[in-house]
């Protein structure tokens, strides 16, 4: 499931509600998955933790996303696998490389 784009009930940062959203599976454990939030709202200025996937990107069709989106590597959650509502696509090798580079920069201690 790692590298797949799935639909999950993703919590808001204040934990007041959840919304069904696409998310990228970063890690798959025995009972749970770690996912990064994906948004179709593209900010005017991207953060160093954002990965932009535009409709014109050669790997965009693999993702199953409907429109250009941003993967927010600073917005992650651990969820039970049973909360995954289905797979819509996956990331290609070029996007995967960019994500891995940003994850190392973001989370290295």
C-alpha positions as CSV (number, residue, x, y, z in Angstrom):
1,X,0.0,0.0,0.0
2,X,3.0,2.3,0.4
3,X,3.1,4.9,-2.4
4,X,-0.7,4.5,-3.0
5,X,-3.1,7.3,-3.0
6,X,-6.1,6.4,-0.9
7,X,-9.3,8.0,0.4
8,X,-9.4,8.3,4.2
9,X,-11.4,10.3,6.8
10,X,-8.7,12.8,7.5
11,X,-8.9,14.9,10.7
12,X,-8.6,18.6,10.8
13,X,-5.6,19.9,12.7
14,X,-7.8,21.1,15.6
15,X,-9.4,17.5,15.7
16,X,-12.9,19.0,15.7
17,X,-14.0,17.1,12.6
18,X,-12.9,14.8,9.8
19,X,-13.4,15.0,6.0
20,X,-13.0,12.2,3.4
21,X,-9.8,13.2,1.5
22,X,-7.1,11.7,-0.7
23,X,-3.9,10.9,1.2
24,X,-0.6,9.3,0.3
25,X,0.5,6.2,2.2
26,X,4.0,6.9,3.5
27,X,4.3,3.8,5.7
28,X,2.3,0.6,6.1
29,X,2.4,-1.2,9.4
30,X,0.7,-4.4,10.5
31,X,-2.5,-2.7,11.6
32,X,-2.1,0.9,10.6
33,X,-0.8,3.3,7.9
34,X,0.9,6.6,8.1
35,X,-0.6,9.0,5.5
36,X,0.1,12.5,4.2
37,X,-2.8,14.9,3.5
38,X,-3.4,15.9,-0.2
39,X,-5.2,19.1,-1.1
40,X,-6.5,20.5,-4.3
41,X,-6.1,24.0,-2.8
42,X,-2.8,25.1,-4.0
43,X,-1.3,28.0,-1.9
44,X,0.2,31.0,-3.6
45,X,3.6,30.1,-2.0
46,X,4.5,26.4,-1.5
47,X,6.2,25.4,1.7
48,X,9.4,23.3,1.7
49,X,7.3,20.4,2.8
50,X,4.8,20.6,-0.1
51,X,5.0,18.5,-3.2
52,X,3.0,20.0,-6.1
53,X,1.5,17.5,-8.6
54,X,0.2,19.4,-11.6
55,X,-2.2,18.0,-14.2
56,X,0.5,18.6,-16.8
57,X,3.0,16.3,-14.9
58,X,3.8,13.2,-16.9
59,X,2.9,11.0,-13.9
60,X,-0.3,12.8,-13.0
61,X,-2.7,10.2,-14.5
62,X,-1.2,7.5,-12.2
63,X,-2.4,9.4,-9.2
64,X,-6.1,9.1,-9.8
65,X,-6.5,12.7,-8.6
66,X,-9.0,14.9,-10.4
67,X,-7.1,18.1,-10.5
68,X,-3.7,19.6,-9.7
69,X,-3.0,19.0,-6.0
70,X,-0.3,19.4,-3.3
71,X,0.9,16.7,-1.0
72,X,1.4,18.2,2.5
73,X,4.3,16.3,4.1
74,X,3.9,18.3,7.3
75,X,0.2,17.1,7.7
76,X,0.5,13.4,8.5
77,X,-1.6,11.0,10.5
78,X,-1.5,7.4,11.7
79,X,-4.8,5.6,10.9
80,X,-6.1,2.1,11.2
81,X,-6.0,0.3,7.9
82,X,-9.7,-0.3,8.3
83,X,-10.2,3.5,7.9
84,X,-8.9,3.4,4.3
85,X,-12.0,3.7,2.1
86,X,-10.2,2.7,-1.1
87,X,-7.3,3.3,-3.5
88,X,-7.6,5.8,-6.3
89,X,-4.1,5.7,-7.7
90,X,-0.4,5.8,-6.9
91,X,2.7,8.0,-7.3
92,X,5.2,7.4,-10.0
93,X,9.0,7.2,-9.5
94,X,9.8,10.8,-10.2
95,X,7.2,12.1,-7.6
96,X,8.4,9.4,-5.2
97,X,12.0,10.6,-5.5
98,X,10.9,14.2,-4.7
99,X,8.8,13.1,-1.7
100,X,11.7,11.0,-0.3
101,X,14.1,13.9,-0.6
102,X,11.7,16.2,1.2
103,X,10.9,13.7,3.9
104,X,14.6,13.3,4.7
105,X,15.0,17.1,4.9
106,X,11.8,17.5,6.9
107,X,12.1,14.8,9.5
108,X,15.8,14.1,9.9
109,X,16.9,14.7,13.5
